[in-house]
Amino acid sequence: MADAYELARLADSLEAAVAGRSSTLLVAGSGGLGASRLLDEAERRIAALPEPIAVVRCRALPGRAWAPYAPIADGLGRLVGRLPD
């Protein structure tokens, strides 16, 4: 699991979002370092908030280095696809 520093940064970012201040977290790391567990914890905490907060979760894939923004476009595409008409 993430250490206290990462969880504190996560909590700060969520508090800012709830207060109406935009916030962005970039989680990066090699496989096995706990980034997925940290993101799972972030989503758990976000689901418990009284106000809905949009989450865009992206993943870079090997072999797609030619398209550096593809993970962001994929994540935003999933978010937009969930919006009501």
C-alpha positions in Angstrom: 0.0 0.0 0.0 1.0 3.6 -0.4 3.0 5.2 2.3 1.8 8.1 4.5 3.2 10.8 2.1 1.2 9.6 -0.9 -2.0 9.2 1.1 -1.6 12.7 2.6 -1.2 14.1 -1.0 -4.2 12.2 -2.0 -6.2 13.6 0.9 -5.1 17.1 0.2 -6.1 16.8 -3.4 -9.5 15.5 -2.5 -10.1 18.2 0.0 -9.2 20.8 -2.6 -11.6 19.3 -5.1 -14.5 19.2 -2.5 -13.8 22.9 -1.8 -14.2 23.7 -5.5 -10.5 24.1 -6.3 -9.3 22.0 -9.2 -6.7 19.5 -8.5 -4.7 17.0 -10.6 -2.7 14.0 -9.4 -0.3 12.2 -11.7 0.7 8.8 -10.4 3.5 7.1 -12.3 5.8 4.2 -11.6 7.0 0.9 -12.7 4.9 -2.2 -12.3 4.8 -3.5 -8.7 5.4 -0.3 -6.9 1.8 0.1 -5.7 0.4 2.7 -8.1 -2.7 0.7 -8.9 -3.4 0.2 -5.2 -3.0 3.9 -4.6 -5.5 4.6 -7.4 -7.9 2.0 -6.0 -7.7 3.8 -2.6 -8.3 7.1 -4.3 -11.4 5.8 -6.0 -12.7 4.3 -2.8 -12.3 7.7 -1.0 -13.9 9.6 -3.9 -16.9 7.2 -3.9 -17.4 8.1 -0.2 -17.5 11.9 -0.8 -20.9 13.7 -0.7 -20.3 15.4 -4.0 -19.6 13.6 -7.3 -16.1 14.0 -8.6 -15.0 12.9 -12.0 -12.1 10.5 -12.2 -10.1 9.9 -15.3 -7.8 6.8 -15.0 -5.3 6.3 -17.8 -2.8 3.7 -18.5 0.2 3.8 -20.9 0.7 0.6 -22.8 3.9 -0.8 -24.2 4.2 -0.4 -28.0 2.2 2.9 -28.0 5.2 5.2 -27.5 4.3 6.7 -30.9 1.1 8.1 -29.4 2.1 9.8 -26.2 -1.3 11.3 -25.5 -3.2 8.1 -26.3 -3.7 7.2 -22.6 -5.2 10.6 -21.9 -7.4 10.6 -24.9 -8.6 7.1 -24.0 -9.4 8.1 -20.4 -11.2 11.3 -21.4 -13.1 9.4 -24.1 -14.5 7.0 -21.4 -15.4 10.0 -19.2 -17.2 11.8 -22.1 -19.0 8.6 -23.0 -20.6 8.5 -19.5 -22.0 12.1 -19.7 -25.7 12.4 -20.2 -26.9 13.7 -23.6 
